[in-house]
Amino acid sequence: VIAGVVRVDLSGERDEVVNGPNFCTCHFLRQKLRDCFVSAVTGCTILVISKKMYQNLCEEFPQIKKNLLRIEKAIEAADRISLIRELDEKRKLQQMKVRNLIQCQLKKQVAAQEV
């Protein structure tokens, strides 16, 4: 799966790929946009498309190729952000486990003292 940065005019009038000029108002891309997973990452939109679709787009719209580097940078940034989020979730989960373990130990100690 390859990603591209895409800004979408929700009225469906135009699609801008990688903040480029409005080169595409074609039905094909708009249709594909609806089929794709689009998520907001650092103020821009990451559009996840298949490699085959990417190649098709490159053939149909050669100016996309010029933006490949920017697309790759956007992918790297998105990957870093999702990795950071993932690590943060794992850390929170670990903290919760430790907290639960400590509470459990304290309850056992209190119960032992009461006997």
N, C-alpha and C positions, 0 to 999 in steps of 0.2 A: 504494500500500500504506500502510495506517495501522496504528499500533501502539497497544496498550493494555497497561497494567500489570496482570498477572493472577497471583494466587497460586493454585496448584492443589494440592488435597489428593490425593495419589497414589492413595489408596484409591478415588477417584472419587466420594466422598460429597458433596463440595461444591466449588464454584468461586467464588473471590472476585475480582471485577473491581475494579481500582484500590483495593485495601485497603478496599473498601466492606463493607457488611453482607453476610451470606450470603443474597443475594436469589435466587441461582440454583442449583438442583440439577437443572436441566433437561437432558435427554438431548442436545438440539440443541447446546448449548454444549460439553458434554463431548466429543461427537463431533467438533465443529469443532476443539477443542483438540488432539485427536490429529492432525488434518490440518495443523496450523499449525507454524510454526517457532518454537520457544521457546528463548531463550538467557538466561543469567544476566548481568545487567548491574548493577553497583554494588549487589549484595545483593538486588535485586528481580528479577522475571522480566518480560522484555518479550515480549509475545505479538504476533506480526505477523499482522494479519488484513486482508482486502480491505475496500475502502471499502463495497462492497455488504453484506458481512457485518456491518460496523460499523453501517450504517443499519438492517439487520434487527434487530440487537441493541437499538438505540436505540428502535425501535418496540415491541419485545417488553418491554424493561426501561427505561422512561423515566429511571430514576435514573442510568443510565450518562452521560447528557448532562451532568449536574451535574459529573461528573468529567472532562469533556473537557479543561479547562484543565490538570489534573494529568497527563492522558494526554499532552498536547502538551509539557508540561515534561519528562516522562519521555522522550519521543521526542527532544527537543533534547539532553538529557543523553546519551542513547544515541548520538546522531549525533556529539556532541563526542568521546565516548570512542572511537568507531570511527575518527573523523578523526585523533585523537591517535595511535592505534595504527598507522593507515595511514602517517602522517608518520614515525613512529618506524621502521617497516619500510623506508621509502624511504631514510631517513638511514643505517640499518645497511647497506643495499645499496650506497649511495654510498660509505661508508667502506670496504667490502670491495673495490669497484672500484679505489679510490685505492690501497689496500694492495697489491692485485695488480699495479697499474701500477708502483708503487715497486719491488716485488720483481723485476719483469721488467727494469726499468732497471738495478737493482743487478747482476742476473745478466749483463746485456749488458756492463756496465763491468768486472766480474770476468773475463769471457771475453775482453774486449779487452786487459786487462792481462796475461793469461796468454800471449797470442800474442807 
